[in-house]
């Protein structure tokens, strides 16, 4: 199953996060805005990995207080997994 995700993060420089959830794995992560090198690095590292593991590793990473673009990606993945697993 493939689920395309568009997520609007809160409290960070990135304005939008998109990715595909394919049978529980994350593909094609893109950040709109934010620190280009950091967001490209996170996207490259997340490519093809199991969604639960990515969310676990990124949740709580701080940048601006207790929030960050990686943390927001973890929230987007968790929400997508809840929706995907509920279908």
N, C-alpha and C positions, 0 to 999 in steps of 0.2 A: 504494500500500500504506500502511496506517495501523498504527502500533505505539504503544500506550500504554505509557509508562514511569513506574514508581514507583522512586525512587532514595533510598536512605538515605545521606546525606552523613556524613562523618567529620570531627571536629575543628572544627566550626563551630556557630554558634547555631541554624541551620536544622535541623529534625529530619527533613524530608522534602522532596523535589523531585519534582514530577510534570509531565509534558508529553506531547504527542503528536508523533510523528515521522511526517510525511505526505509520502511520496515525496521524502524527503531534506530536508524543511523542517520547522522547529520551530513548534509552535502550542500555545496554552493552557498556558504555563508557570505553575506555581504553587509557591511556597515556603511551607512550614508552619513558622512560627517565624522567627527572625532579625530583622534590622532592617527594619521594615515598609517604609519609604520606599525603602531601597536595593533590597530584593528585588522590590518592585513595579516599580521603575524598570528593573531588569535584565530582568524578565519582559516588560515593555512593549517594550523595545528589541529583544528576541530574537524577538518575534512575527512570524512569516512569513518569517524569514530562513533562508538555507541553513545546514544544520546544521554542515557542516565549517567554514564561516566563523565561526559563533558560537563553536565550540570553540576555533578558532585564536586568536580575539581575547580570550577569557576565560581561557585556560589560563595559570596562573602569576600571576594577579593576587593580591597579598598583602593580608591583613587581620590575621590572627593568625599571624605568622610567614610562611611561604610558602603559606598556605592561606587560602581565603575562600569565601563562598557562590558568587560567580561562577566561581571555580576548580572547585568541586564540580559546578556545572552543566556545565562543560566536560567533566569526567570522565564524568558521566552521559550526555552526548551522545555522547562517543567510544565508550562501552560499547554504547549503543543502536545506533550506526552499525555497529559490528563485528557485532552480532547480526543487524541488518537486512540488511547486505550479504552475510552468510554464508548467509542463507535462500535 
